[in-house]
Amino acid sequence: MKNFLINVGLMLLAAAVVFAWTLLPWFGVLALVVLLAAWLALSRTGRQTSSVTAVGVSTLRQRLGSSSVIVIGIAGVVAVLVALLAMGEGLTATLQSGGRADTAIVLRGGSATESSSVLVRDDVDAVTQAPGIARDAAGKPIVSAELVVAANVTQKSADGDANAQLRGVDDEAWALRPELKIIEGRKFKPGLRELVVGEGAARQFAGMNVGDELKLGTESWKVVGVFESGDAYDSELWADRQTVAGAYRRGNSAESVLVKLTGADAFNAFHTALSSDPKLKVDASTTADYFANQSSGLAKTIRIVGLTVGIIMAIGAIFGALNCMFAAVASRAREIATLRAIGFRGVPVVVSVMLETMLLALLGGVLGALIVWLVFNNYTTSTLSGLTQVVFRFKVAPHLLWSGLKWALAIGFIGGLFPAMRAARLPVTTALREL
């Protein structure tokens, strides 16, 4: 009963320490490392711990197989966790980077996305006349009514069909997105079946080179340019809105209206004017808010999946570490008993086993982080967003690598705690007699 209560107490202690560890910022970890180093160097117990740890580390070559199990297991946990989180990070960055505080998007009231919105010509005209809209040198409002349809294209890698987003835009669309640059060819000409394609779409889909003829629906379109924007627009095909509307029988409608505001502070007046017009049933938001809302749900799902998979793998890695460290303690029972007999107390033994396990965990964490960085950083892939595919890059950010290392050390802490306590509680006479 006593041992059971001790084990329950250790489990609760481990859970509390791991929870606190996940909340600890980098400078808190640095402070712990400094305190540990000072304790190892300046106190008698700390120096004993250093000696016992050095002996244990020196025997790792003799336990190369079991030590590798810990390192490789934890490396796998870190690699999978960071890779999944990097996917979510990259997708979120791609979707959100197209938003600005000084541009607004107007959709049909109650519509969450462009694909579920329909605006008629009167709606577009009313939005164009709202206050707060910036004008160009000729005094024309910087407004682009836009139409989005799903275009059937062919993937390069799989040779299978996919849906790309074909966006019909007005002339002012380029001024609304100053970060968008033509990197090859030219812009399309209004009234012609010409396309400019995003750099991500050109990389992902077949028939997207300048000069190619692309069949969309029943019509043939010519690719005349490639653009780069560094956001979700990189996955799209662009053409003249009226031409797209005619080809897809959409009449004179639009799905959204993008407007350039005179400044970020002009949005409230713009929004109020649209909301107070009884003839309009529209919703307006800044593009920064719109794209943030579009990305939040999918990014949250990816994060939950990543953490769930990481926890499952971490449990396996913890059991692997427990088995290996229990075996290590058993093989070193005589050595530990001898140290206890000549005056070494339980604390140096416990801490030395913990340090040994966490050193192996740190090696596994660094290995996993290195693998993810080399393989997945800026790796390009695509995923469905609604009914179309969005091309994005994995983003292995430093804070994700840091989270992976913290997970590795947490696994090492739990995996070493129970074997360390067993080593400290091992009766000296029993250990010497059995070995």
C-alpha positions as CSV (number, residue, x, y, z in Angstrom):
1,M,0.0,0.0,0.0
2,K,2.8,2.3,0.9
3,N,4.5,1.8,-2.5
4,F,1.2,2.3,-4.3
5,L,0.7,5.7,-2.6
6,I,4.3,6.7,-3.4
7,N,3.8,5.8,-7.0
8,V,0.5,7.8,-7.2
9,G,2.3,10.7,-5.6
10,L,5.1,10.5,-8.2
11,M,2.5,10.4,-11.0
12,L,0.8,13.5,-9.7
13,L,4.2,15.2,-9.2
14,A,5.2,14.3,-12.8
15,A,1.9,15.7,-14.1
16,A,2.3,18.9,-12.2
17,V,5.9,19.3,-13.4
18,V,5.1,18.6,-17.0
19,F,2.1,21.1,-16.9
20,A,4.3,23.8,-15.4
21,W,7.1,23.0,-17.9
22,T,4.8,23.5,-20.9
23,L,4.0,27.0,-19.7
24,L,7.6,27.9,-19.0
25,P,9.1,30.6,-21.4
26,W,12.7,30.2,-22.7
27,F,14.2,32.6,-20.1
28,G,12.6,30.4,-17.4
29,V,14.2,27.3,-18.8
30,L,17.5,29.2,-19.0
31,A,17.2,30.2,-15.3
32,L,16.6,26.5,-14.4
33,V,19.7,25.5,-16.3
34,V,21.8,28.1,-14.6
35,L,20.5,27.1,-11.2
36,L,21.2,23.4,-11.9
37,A,24.7,24.1,-13.1
38,A,25.4,26.2,-10.0
39,W,24.1,23.4,-7.8
40,L,26.2,20.8,-9.6
41,A,29.3,22.9,-9.3
42,L,29.1,24.4,-5.8
43,S,27.3,22.0,-3.5
44,R,28.7,18.7,-2.1
45,T,25.5,16.8,-3.2
46,G,25.7,18.4,-6.6
47,R,29.3,17.3,-7.0
48,Q,28.4,13.8,-6.0
49,T,25.6,14.0,-8.6
50,S,28.1,15.0,-11.3
51,S,30.3,12.1,-10.4
52,V,27.5,9.6,-10.6
53,T,26.2,11.1,-13.8
54,A,29.6,10.9,-15.4
55,V,29.8,7.2,-14.5
56,G,26.4,6.5,-16.0
57,V,27.1,8.5,-19.2
58,S,30.4,6.6,-19.6
59,T,28.5,3.3,-19.8
60,L,26.1,4.4,-22.6
61,R,28.3,2.7,-25.2
62,Q,27.7,-0.6,-23.4
63,R,23.9,0.2,-23.6
64,L,23.9,1.5,-27.1
65,G,20.9,-0.5,-28.2
66,S,18.6,0.5,-25.4
67,S,19.8,4.1,-25.4
68,S,19.1,4.3,-29.2
69,V,15.5,3.2,-28.5
70,I,15.0,6.3,-26.3
71,V,16.7,8.6,-28.7
72,I,14.9,7.3,-31.8
73,G,11.5,7.1,-30.1
74,I,11.6,10.7,-28.9
75,A,13.0,11.9,-32.2
76,G,10.0,10.4,-33.9
77,V,7.6,12.1,-31.5
78,V,9.2,15.5,-32.0
79,A,9.5,15.1,-35.8
80,V,5.8,14.1,-36.2
81,L,4.5,16.8,-33.8
82,V,6.6,19.6,-35.3
83,A,5.8,18.6,-38.8
84,L,2.0,18.7,-38.2
85,L,2.3,22.0,-36.4
86,A,4.5,23.4,-39.2
87,M,1.7,22.4,-41.7
88,G,-0.8,24.4,-39.7
89,E,1.6,27.3,-39.3
90,G,2.3,27.4,-43.0
91,L,-1.4,27.2,-44.0
92,T,-2.4,29.9,-41.5
93,A,0.4,32.2,-42.7
94,T,-0.6,31.6,-46.3
95,L,-4.3,32.4,-45.7
96,Q,-3.8,35.3,-43.4
97,S,-1.1,37.1,-45.3
98,G,-3.5,38.2,-48.0
99,G,-5.4,40.5,-45.5
100,R,-4.8,44.2,-44.8
101,A,-6.4,46.6,-42.3
102,D,-6.9,49.3,-45.0
103,T,-8.9,47.1,-47.5
104,A,-12.4,45.7,-46.9
105,I,-14.3,42.8,-48.4
106,V,-18.1,42.9,-48.8
107,L,-20.2,39.8,-49.1
108,R,-23.9,39.0,-49.1
109,G,-25.3,39.1,-45.6
110,G,-24.9,35.9,-43.7
111,S,-22.2,34.6,-46.0
112,A,-19.0,33.3,-44.4
113,T,-17.1,32.8,-47.7
114,E,-17.1,34.2,-51.2
115,S,-18.4,30.9,-52.6
116,S,-21.6,31.2,-50.7
117,S,-22.2,34.9,-51.6
118,V,-24.0,36.5,-54.5
119,L,-24.1,40.3,-55.1
120,V,-26.2,41.8,-57.9
121,R,-25.2,44.9,-59.9
122,D,-27.2,47.3,-57.6
123,D,-25.3,45.9,-54.6
124,V,-22.0,46.6,-56.3
125,D,-23.0,50.1,-57.3
126,A,-24.1,50.9,-53.7
127,V,-20.9,49.6,-52.2
128,T,-18.9,51.7,-54.7
129,Q,-20.6,54.9,-53.5
130,A,-20.0,54.3,-49.8
131,P,-17.8,56.7,-47.8
132,G,-14.2,56.0,-46.9
133,I,-13.2,54.5,-50.2
134,A,-9.9,55.6,-51.7
135,R,-9.6,56.9,-55.2
136,D,-6.9,56.8,-57.9
137,A,-5.3,59.7,-59.7
138,A,-8.2,59.9,-62.1
139,G,-10.7,60.1,-59.2
140,K,-12.1,56.6,-59.8
141,P,-12.9,54.5,-56.7
142,I,-10.4,51.7,-56.1
143,V,-13.0,48.9,-56.1
144,S,-13.0,45.5,-57.6
145,A,-16.1,43.3,-57.9
146,E,-15.0,39.7,-58.1
147,L,-16.4,36.4,-59.1
148,V,-14.9,33.1,-57.9
149,V,-15.6,29.7,-59.6
150,A,-14.1,26.3,-59.3
151,A,-12.1,25.3,-62.4
152,N,-11.3,21.7,-63.2
153,V,-7.5,21.3,-63.8
154,T,-4.9,18.5,-63.8
155,Q,-2.3,18.0,-61.1
156,K,1.3,17.6,-62.2
157,S,2.3,15.0,-59.7
158,A,-0.7,12.7,-59.6
159,D,-2.0,13.2,-63.1
160,G,-5.4,13.4,-61.5
161,D,-8.1,16.1,-61.6
162,A,-8.2,18.9,-59.0
163,N,-10.2,22.1,-58.5
164,A,-8.4,25.4,-58.8
165,Q,-10.0,28.7,-57.9
166,L,-10.6,30.9,-61.0
167,R,-11.1,34.5,-59.9
168,G,-12.7,37.0,-62.2
169,V,-11.5,40.5,-61.3
170,D,-12.0,44.1,-62.4
171,D,-9.2,46.5,-63.4
172,E,-8.6,47.9,-59.9
173,A,-7.8,44.4,-58.5
174,W,-4.1,45.0,-59.0
175,A,-4.1,48.3,-57.1
176,L,-5.9,46.6,-54.2
177,R,-3.1,44.0,-53.9
178,P,0.2,45.9,-54.2
179,E,2.2,42.9,-53.1
180,L,1.1,40.9,-56.1
181,K,3.7,41.1,-58.9
182,I,3.8,39.6,-62.4
183,I,7.0,37.5,-62.6
184,E,6.6,36.1,-66.0
185,G,4.6,37.2,-69.1
186,R,2.0,40.0,-68.8
187,K,-1.4,40.8,-67.4
188,F,-4.5,39.6,-69.1
189,K,-6.5,42.0,-71.4
190,P,-10.1,42.7,-70.5
191,G,-12.6,41.1,-72.8
192,L,-10.3,38.2,-73.9
193,R,-10.1,34.7,-72.6
194,E,-6.7,35.2,-71.1
195,L,-5.4,34.0,-67.7
196,V,-2.6,34.9,-65.3
197,V,-1.9,32.1,-62.9
198,G,-0.4,32.2,-59.4
199,E,3.1,30.9,-58.9
200,G,1.8,28.1,-56.6
201,A,-0.8,27.0,-59.1
202,A,1.8,27.0,-61.9
203,R,4.0,24.7,-59.8
204,Q,1.2,22.4,-58.7
205,F,-1.0,22.1,-61.8
206,A,-0.3,21.1,-65.5
207,G,-0.8,23.4,-68.4
208,M,0.0,26.6,-66.5
209,N,3.1,27.8,-68.4
210,V,3.0,31.1,-70.3
211,G,1.7,30.4,-73.8
212,D,-0.3,27.2,-72.8
213,E,-3.9,26.8,-73.9
214,L,-6.1,25.6,-71.0
215,K,-9.6,24.3,-71.4
216,L,-11.9,25.5,-68.6
217,G,-15.5,24.3,-68.9
218,T,-16.3,24.5,-72.6
219,E,-13.9,27.3,-73.5
220,S,-10.2,27.5,-74.3
221,W,-8.2,30.0,-72.3
222,K,-4.6,31.2,-73.0
223,V,-2.1,31.6,-70.1
224,V,-0.4,34.9,-70.6
225,G,1.3,35.5,-67.3
226,V,2.4,34.2,-63.9
227,F,2.1,36.3,-60.7
228,E,3.5,35.9,-57.2
229,S,1.8,37.3,-54.0
230,G,3.1,35.1,-51.2
231,D,-0.4,34.3,-49.9
232,A,-3.5,32.2,-50.9
233,Y,-3.8,34.1,-54.2
234,D,-0.8,32.2,-55.4
235,S,-3.1,29.1,-55.8
236,E,-5.5,31.0,-58.0
237,L,-6.1,31.7,-61.7
238,W,-7.1,35.2,-62.6
239,A,-9.1,36.5,-65.6
240,D,-11.4,39.4,-66.5
241,R,-14.6,39.2,-64.5
242,Q,-17.0,39.9,-67.3
243,T,-15.3,37.2,-69.5
244,V,-15.5,34.7,-66.6
245,A,-19.1,35.6,-66.0
246,G,-20.0,35.0,-69.6
247,A,-18.1,31.7,-69.8
248,Y,-19.8,30.4,-66.7
249,R,-23.2,32.0,-67.3
250,R,-23.1,34.2,-64.2
251,G,-24.7,37.2,-65.8
252,N,-23.6,40.5,-64.3
253,S,-23.3,39.3,-60.7
254,A,-20.3,39.2,-58.4
255,E,-19.6,37.2,-55.2
256,S,-17.6,39.8,-53.4
257,V,-16.5,43.4,-53.6
258,L,-13.0,44.5,-52.5
259,V,-12.4,48.1,-51.7
260,K,-9.4,50.2,-50.9
261,L,-10.1,52.4,-47.9
262,T,-8.5,55.8,-47.3
263,G,-7.0,54.3,-44.1
264,A,-7.6,51.7,-41.5
265,D,-9.6,54.2,-39.5
266,A,-12.1,54.7,-42.4
267,F,-13.5,51.2,-42.0
268,N,-16.0,52.1,-39.2
269,A,-17.6,54.8,-41.4
270,F,-17.7,52.5,-44.4
271,H,-19.2,49.7,-42.4
272,T,-21.8,52.0,-40.8
273,A,-22.9,53.4,-44.1
274,L,-23.5,49.9,-45.5
275,S,-25.3,48.6,-42.4
276,S,-27.6,51.6,-42.3
277,D,-28.8,51.2,-45.9
278,P,-32.1,49.3,-45.7
279,K,-31.8,48.3,-49.4
280,L,-28.5,46.4,-48.8
281,K,-28.2,43.0,-47.2
282,V,-24.4,42.8,-47.0
283,D,-21.7,42.2,-44.5
284,A,-18.4,44.1,-44.5
285,S,-15.1,43.3,-42.8
286,T,-11.5,44.2,-43.2
287,T,-9.6,41.6,-45.3
288,A,-7.3,41.1,-42.3
289,D,-10.3,39.9,-40.2
290,Y,-11.8,38.0,-43.1
291,F,-8.7,35.9,-43.8
292,A,-8.0,35.4,-40.1
293,N,-11.5,33.9,-39.7
294,Q,-11.0,31.7,-42.8
295,S,-7.8,30.2,-41.4
296,S,-8.7,29.8,-37.8
297,G,-11.0,26.8,-38.0
298,L,-8.7,24.7,-40.2
299,A,-5.5,25.7,-38.3
300,K,-7.2,24.8,-35.0
301,T,-8.2,21.4,-36.4
302,I,-4.6,20.7,-37.6
303,R,-3.2,21.8,-34.2
304,I,-5.6,19.5,-32.3
305,V,-4.7,16.5,-34.6
306,G,-1.0,17.3,-34.2
307,L,-1.2,17.4,-30.4
308,T,-3.4,14.2,-30.3
309,V,-1.0,12.3,-32.4
310,G,1.9,13.7,-30.5
311,I,0.4,12.6,-27.1
312,I,-0.2,9.1,-28.4
313,M,3.3,8.8,-29.7
314,A,4.7,10.4,-26.5
315,I,3.0,7.7,-24.4
316,G,4.8,5.0,-26.4
317,A,8.1,6.9,-26.1
318,I,7.6,7.2,-22.3
319,F,7.1,3.4,-21.9
320,G,10.1,2.8,-24.1
321,A,12.2,5.1,-21.9
322,L,10.8,3.5,-18.7
323,N,11.7,0.0,-19.9
324,C,15.2,1.0,-21.0
325,M,16.0,3.0,-17.9
326,F,14.6,0.3,-15.6
327,A,16.9,-2.2,-17.4
328,A,19.8,0.3,-17.0
329,V,19.2,0.6,-13.3
330,A,19.0,-3.1,-12.9
331,S,22.3,-3.6,-14.8
332,R,24.0,-1.0,-12.6
333,A,22.5,-2.2,-9.3
334,R,25.9,-3.3,-7.9
335,E,27.5,0.0,-8.9
336,I,24.7,2.1,-7.4
337,A,24.7,0.0,-4.2
338,T,28.5,0.5,-3.9
339,L,28.1,4.2,-4.2
340,R,25.4,4.2,-1.5
341,A,27.6,2.1,0.7
342,I,30.5,4.6,0.6
343,G,28.3,7.5,1.5
344,F,26.5,8.7,-1.6
345,R,22.9,9.6,-0.6
346,G,19.7,9.0,-2.6
347,V,19.5,12.5,-4.1
348,P,22.6,12.2,-6.3
349,V,21.5,8.8,-7.5
350,V,18.0,10.0,-8.4
351,V,19.2,13.2,-10.1
352,S,21.9,11.3,-12.0
353,V,19.4,8.9,-13.5
354,M,17.1,11.7,-14.4
355,L,19.9,13.7,-16.0
356,E,21.0,10.7,-18.0
357,T,17.5,10.1,-19.3
358,M,16.9,13.8,-20.1
359,L,20.3,13.9,-21.9
360,L,19.1,11.1,-24.2
361,A,15.8,12.8,-24.6
362,L,17.5,16.0,-25.6
363,L,19.5,14.2,-28.2
364,G,16.3,12.7,-29.5
365,G,14.6,16.1,-29.6
366,V,17.5,17.7,-31.4
367,L,17.6,14.8,-33.9
368,G,13.8,15.1,-34.6
369,A,13.9,18.9,-34.9
370,L,16.9,18.6,-37.4
371,I,15.0,16.1,-39.5
372,V,11.9,18.2,-39.7
373,W,13.9,21.3,-40.5
374,L,15.8,19.6,-43.3
375,V,12.9,17.8,-44.8
376,F,9.8,20.0,-44.3
377,N,10.9,23.6,-43.9
378,N,9.4,25.4,-47.0
379,Y,8.2,22.1,-48.3
380,T,5.3,22.9,-50.8
381,T,2.1,21.0,-50.7
382,S,-1.6,21.7,-51.2
383,T,-4.8,21.1,-49.3
384,L,-8.5,21.6,-49.8
385,S,-10.0,24.9,-48.7
386,G,-13.7,24.7,-49.4
387,L,-13.9,23.0,-52.8
388,T,-10.6,24.3,-54.2
389,Q,-7.0,23.5,-53.5
390,V,-4.7,25.9,-51.7
391,V,-1.0,25.6,-52.3
392,F,1.2,26.5,-49.3
393,R,4.6,25.8,-47.7
394,F,5.3,24.2,-44.4
395,K,6.7,26.7,-42.0
396,V,9.1,25.2,-39.4
397,A,9.3,28.2,-37.1
398,P,11.8,28.5,-34.2
399,H,9.0,28.5,-31.6
400,L,7.8,25.1,-33.0
401,L,11.2,23.6,-32.7
402,W,11.4,25.0,-29.2
403,S,8.1,23.3,-28.4
404,G,9.4,20.0,-29.8
405,L,12.4,20.2,-27.5
406,K,10.3,20.9,-24.5
407,W,8.2,17.9,-25.3
408,A,11.3,15.8,-25.6
409,L,12.6,16.8,-22.2
410,A,9.1,16.3,-20.7
411,I,9.1,12.7,-22.0
412,G,12.6,12.2,-20.6
413,F,11.6,13.6,-17.2
414,I,8.6,11.1,-16.9
415,G,10.6,8.3,-18.4
416,G,13.4,8.7,-15.9
417,L,11.5,9.5,-12.8
418,F,10.3,6.1,-11.7
419,P,13.6,4.3,-12.6
420,A,15.4,7.0,-10.6
421,M,13.2,6.5,-7.6
422,R,13.7,2.7,-7.8
423,A,17.5,3.2,-7.9
424,A,17.3,5.4,-4.8
425,R,15.1,3.0,-2.9
426,L,17.2,-0.1,-3.8
427,P,18.4,-1.7,-0.5
428,V,22.2,-1.7,-0.5
429,T,22.5,-5.2,1.1
430,T,20.0,-6.7,-1.4
431,A,21.7,-5.3,-4.4
432,L,25.2,-6.4,-3.3
433,R,23.9,-9.9,-2.4
434,E,22.0,-10.5,-5.7
435,L,24.8,-9.4,-8.0
